[in-house]
């Protein structure tokens, strides 16, 4: 009689265990689905809020590249005296000042894009220093003319235009 009671108890317990397992599986599936839905909505909301910030960062970096472009920089920053080294330092100071003003924008762009911008900045500074070392250049006005003439000779491949085109292509990727 004891064995009959065990069999009877198992007939009642087995369906309860199966029902409990199905309920647990259904509840777990539902909670996982809800968690994924909440994460998706949160990500969507974050992207909606961060997109304007990213676009503003790209705009500011495009403006930075335009402002340090030698053609724009030389027109905007006039020499204070005839000394070519003073003018070189003034130009470099303006480039560095613009760079420091936009330094925080790197958190909104990719590492590759930021590296292109830093490379463009460093290339322009290097070209200014290299041009200043020339013995043919006697004063700041001649330095200005030489930098501009070098720029017009190689207009298609300036560092700022390369970085700017990379910046534009990156913006197009997420718009």
C-alpha positions in Angstrom: 0.0 0.0 0.0 2.9 2.2 0.6 4.0 1.8 -3.0 0.6 2.8 -4.2 0.8 6.0 -2.2 4.2 6.9 -3.8 2.8 6.3 -7.3 -0.3 8.4 -6.5 1.9 11.1 -5.1 4.1 11.1 -8.2 1.0 11.4 -10.4 0.1 14.6 -8.6 3.7 15.9 -8.3 4.9 15.3 -11.9 2.2 17.5 -13.6 2.9 20.2 -11.0 6.6 20.1 -11.7 6.0 20.2 -15.4 3.6 23.2 -15.0 6.1 24.9 -12.8 9.0 24.4 -15.3 6.8 25.7 -18.2 5.7 28.7 -16.1 9.4 29.4 -15.1 10.5 29.2 -18.8 7.7 31.4 -20.0 8.4 34.0 -17.2 12.1 34.0 -18.0 11.5 34.4 -21.7 9.1 37.3 -21.0 11.5 39.1 -18.7 14.4 38.7 -21.1 12.3 40.1 -23.9 11.2 43.0 -21.8 14.7 43.7 -20.7 15.9 43.7 -24.4 13.0 46.0 -25.3 13.9 48.5 -22.5 17.5 48.5 -23.5 16.6 49.1 -27.1 14.3 52.0 -26.1 17.0 53.5 -23.8 19.6 53.2 -26.6 17.2 54.8 -29.1 16.5 57.7 -26.6 20.2 58.1 -26.0 21.0 58.3 -29.7 18.2 60.8 -30.2 19.8 63.0 -27.5 23.4 62.4 -28.6 23.0 62.9 -32.3 22.8 66.7 -32.1 25.9 66.8 -29.9 27.8 64.6 -32.3 26.8 66.7 -35.3 27.8 69.9 -33.4 31.2 68.3 -32.7 31.7 67.5 -36.4 30.6 71.0 -37.2 33.1 72.5 -34.8 35.9 70.2 -36.1 35.1 71.2 -39.7 35.3 74.9 -38.6 38.6 74.1 -36.8 40.1 72.6 -40.0 38.9 75.6 -42.0 40.4 78.1 -39.6 43.8 76.4 -39.5 43.9 76.0 -43.3 46.9 78.1 -44.3 45.0 80.1 -46.9 42.4 81.2 -44.2 45.0 81.4 -41.4 47.4 83.7 -43.3 44.6 86.1 -44.3 43.2 86.2 -40.7 46.5 86.5 -38.9 48.6 89.4 -40.1 52.3 89.7 -39.1 53.0 92.1 -36.2 56.5 92.9 -37.4 59.0 91.9 -40.1 60.6 89.1 -38.2 59.7 85.8 -39.8 60.3 83.8 -36.6 57.8 86.0 -34.7 55.3 85.5 -37.4 55.9 81.7 -37.4 55.3 81.6 -33.7 52.2 83.7 -34.0 50.8 81.4 -36.6 51.6 78.3 -34.6 50.1 79.9 -31.5 46.8 80.6 -33.3 46.7 77.0 -34.5 47.4 75.6 -31.1 44.9 77.9 -29.5 42.2 76.7 -32.0 43.2 73.1 -31.3 42.9 73.5 -27.5 39.5 75.2 -27.9 38.2 72.1 -29.8 40.1 69.4 -27.8 37.0 68.1 -26.1 35.3 67.3 -29.4 37.4 64.1 -29.7 35.0 62.2 -27.4 32.3 62.5 -30.1 34.3 61.4 -33.1 36.1 58.1 -34.0 39.8 57.6 -33.1 40.6 57.5 -36.8 38.9 60.8 -37.4 40.6 62.5 -34.5 44.0 61.2 -35.6 43.3 62.7 -39.1 42.6 66.1 -37.5 45.7 66.0 -35.3 47.8 64.9 -38.3 46.4 67.8 -40.3 47.3 70.2 -37.5 50.8 68.9 -37.1 51.4 68.9 -40.8 50.5 72.5 -41.1 52.7 73.4 -38.2 55.6 71.4 -39.7 55.1 73.1 -43.1 55.2 76.5 -41.5 58.4 75.7 -39.6 60.0 74.1 -42.7 59.2 77.2 -44.8 60.5 79.5 -42.1 63.9 77.7 -42.2 64.5 78.6 -45.8 67.3 81.1 -46.2 65.5 82.8 -49.2 62.8 84.1 -46.8 63.9 87.4 -45.2 60.8 88.7 -43.5 57.3 87.8 -42.5 55.7 89.1 -45.7 57.9 86.9 -47.8 57.1 84.0 -45.4 53.4 84.6 -46.0 53.8 84.7 -49.8 55.9 81.5 -49.8 53.4 79.6 -47.7 50.6 80.7 -49.9 52.4 79.9 -53.1 53.3 76.4 -51.8 49.7 76.0 -50.9 48.5 76.9 -54.4 51.0 74.5 -56.0 49.6 71.5 -54.0 46.0 72.7 -53.4 44.4 69.3 -54.1 46.2 67.4 -51.3 46.4 69.8 -48.4 46.3 68.2 -45.0 43.1 70.1 -44.0 41.3 69.1 -47.2 42.1 65.5 -46.6 41.0 65.6 -43.0 37.9 67.5 -43.9 36.9 65.0 -46.6 37.4 62.2 -44.0 35.3 64.1 -41.5 32.5 64.5 -44.1 32.6 60.8 -45.0 32.3 59.8 -41.3 29.3 62.1 -40.9 27.6 60.5 -43.9 28.1 57.0 -42.3 25.7 57.7 -39.4 23.2 60.0 -41.1 
